[in-house]
């Protein structure tokens, strides 16, 4: 479950890699290579609705296979929380023709890696393997899609594994609960009202029949998009996909989540003060609720987030860490999804620093940006950072596959992976200032503070 | 506003370029055959020496418009002088804080403006300075890199900031079970070795600008540096550019560092107590041979067989067979000196012992039985198959090249590694692992709630229990015990005691304690006035069994309001309290016979005492939510004088909970005549017995 996870303050600065990965290349003047050229895109669709997108890259004999299903925790009915994420585990438990554990063994013995990720909107599985293993991996996806075997014993075991995962990521991780609280407190969009990992009660109550029905409803060709990046081509991939997926029924029409609310919240600041028994230092999260992915203000919001929180020359780092010494770490992230997204800032207070002082200073820095806007140099810096980050994210076949999935999910068009950068470079100082005034308001703000448990004698 | 994802899926379903279905010719019961493996070679590298003596390796690779530059210097954490642990790391992190011509703001502003990621760290063996930058921004970024490398000035203000941040990082490390477990494991595996020395708040405090300048002068000379450039570059051009950028970088060769061997030290078990932790974080560590040992490839094969996710034995058993853990891994860490085998998993406390036993059994299995040919083949397939996957980005290629060169080995071509892997036979591999690893010599570190974990761990050997800050604690003090003596307060008569409170001989306050009650309950009310601060407490207990019933406290102090009320309900203490940071609920499970801290003194009144008497009882701390044992031992009989007069007294040392020294009357009831709390520099002395109860809440 990585879709919503950035609980730990130990790793600031790297977290926005996927959040903005829909943004892509090409601005005026510079040579294509220097800008990170548009990855080539070839695509087709099977009669049963399975969408197939291939981006060839012959430089290294490997391929990334990414199959994304349009089902996430947001699609779960009441009493079924955690179901979507549960399949991240169940698909590895065996299918009609793959024994328990065989899938992972097959991929990793080839030197490959296999991974599953779930968020509110989707579930996706990625493998990276030597190119000559491609067809075998595609076959394994067909197994997972329509020939999954869910047994009583397997379900019981994976429930325990998921509970361990929750303990590891939330209950036994400093700030884990606080980060989940930010997500659920900041918006009222019903599908996002529970955490991706779900409630243990719902998982405990899940019967094998219910789990099978959930799989049967969502793991269907018409609800799936396959992206293959690397040492191959559509001509090579398509016959393989036909061979293994062609016979499947398309399944019911993919269900839409209800339309999310648009525009900043106007109902006032929300806040939660938590005690975190694992924390040694207080943490302050300040978040603003955003409109869904694809909103035209998002490029400017990404730039503003960078200006505030990325790097040692960012405003918050200079203001809170260097000048005032009220924080030791700063981090920022723009999370964009089908439903309401988040413009998140965070600060870890130093030892002996009252988090109220950290928070107050953070608000002052943000207010100043909202009042006076950014400088031209700041905008240029943020765009350069986003360009470099994008080049880095697209430098692996797996990263490119994820970026193509994101671009497809947001705009419907996989080649949008190569156009997002243009949107960024059209943001000027005035546009950034306008967007800051619109979104970064007190009424649209959510504050979550988690402090260590006091232990006086 | 758009609702892109689903709207478009439907739209394109109607218009998309559907390919015609072709006949089903695959039998899904069998995985399809593999295609033909495609040749892969690492890109050619060029190796030269810059005119300042540094070794330069250039590896052009990848399609991304990125360049990765890594400068590696021989001063790692193992070279930090004793008492100055952290000097290498602070030197590296302070590089960007200012040079003779650029301020800190100039440097970070320049890197940020170019979108360049600059990093400088010190690991056990090396200092690594890295820069990743867009190709079209390489030139200006390189100038800044050369400047910070050669002309750092280590400004005092920035040193203070980074020292504070490093201190906060240590605190964070102690709060993360995984980081804490690894830290303790490294300390134990490398005890007595330079690799085992660790940065602490004290060593950070001892580092000054002189230590940093000395470290820089000693270890940052160009003569011993390795510079690896990978990515979107042309070797000749980059060499010319580096010659120019590094023209002012010189310096002597670094001193040769001597790393001693490590001797077997027997099994060590350390349990780090985190009260209430829901999981046990487990690390098993074992020293391995030095990085230039011939057996390393074999050790990597076994480590992979044991701990790869998801095919390794640990994952298959601990996660898939038993569901005990989310992830269990093992890895072999290669260093210049003795390497490290590290096994890591987190599990529920109730199965931690079983999981540990199973892990040690698996380690023993791989050292006593050769791997099956099929397992061996699987590992070798993985290690050869993974080569292209791990050579994708400029940074990966740079690491691949530099990690070999730094161990004094030649970079290997892909064919060479594959051939050597395929030539290994299971018997040889087993022997190499058995020579290097012995479960009886492993270090086991568990971070979790010691009160639930101790019993299981003790069956594996002697267990050292410590707090997250490393201070040792006794398990006896953590395990809620039954009372060692029956206690009854039926004969407790009403009394009022007045004490003075002194700090270094000066009067600073007053304490009044009053016992009242009849029937089956007794109540003790206390009022402590310390300057403007007034603490009022009341505790009620059953007379017959001396059992806790309820208590309340308020603290009045300008600007602070602290209050709480709790009561006993069966085997739980419940209530509410506010320590000045907002109200919260109290719910604490307690063992039979538990008391709260205000009853400790009364317990002494009620016990028959003689020199050598030891009284033991569980004490609940409401504020920290823990139950800890207090042990009271009568150490001697003596005579002391206090304002109320001269008394024949027993001196009692209290350890575990509520550590303090008490001097109590030798005649019953054993009223305290003097008390010296263990955690505050004050002394409380008896002024008057009897008196009026006026002024009590």
Interface residues (C-beta under 8 A of the other chain):
Chain A: X8 X9 X10 X30 X33 X34 X35 X36 X43 X44 X45 X46 X47 X49 X51 X57 X59 X60 X61 X62 X70 X92 X96 X97 X98 X100 X101 X104 X105 X106 X108 X109 X110 X111 X112 X113 X114 X121 X128 X129 X130 X131 X132 X133 X134 X135 X136 X139 X140 X142 X143 X147 X156 X157 X158 X160 X161 X164 X165 X167 X168 X171 X172 X173 X174 X222 X225 X231 X238 X239 X240 X242 X243 X244 X246 X247 X253 X254 X255 X256 X257 X259 X260 X262 X273 X275 X277 X278 X279 X280 X281 X291 X292 X293 X294 X295 X310 X311 X312 X313 X314 X318 X321 X322 X325 X328 X329 X338 X348 X350 X351 X377 X380 X381 X384 X385 X386 X387 X388 X389 X391 X392 X394 X395 X396 X397 X409 X410 X411 X412 X413 X451 X452 X453 X454 X455 X456 X457
Chain B: X1 X2 X3 X4 X5 X6 X7 X8 X9 X10 X11 X12 X13 X16 X17 X18 X19 X21 X22 X24 X25 X26 X28 X29 X30 X31 X32 X33 X34 X35 X36 X37 X38 X39 X40 X62 X63 X64 X65 X66 X96 X104 X105 X108 X109 X111 X112 X113 X114 X115 X116 X117 X132 X133 X134 X135 X136 X137 X161 X164 X165 X167 X168 X169 X171 X172 X174 X175 X176 X177 X232 X276 X277 X278 X279 X281 X308 X309 X310 X311 X316 X319 X320 X323 X324 X325 X326 X327 X346 X347 X348 X378 X381 X382 X383 X384 X385 X386 X387 X388 X389 X391 X392 X393 X394 X579 X581 X582 X584 X621 X623 X624 X625 X658 X679
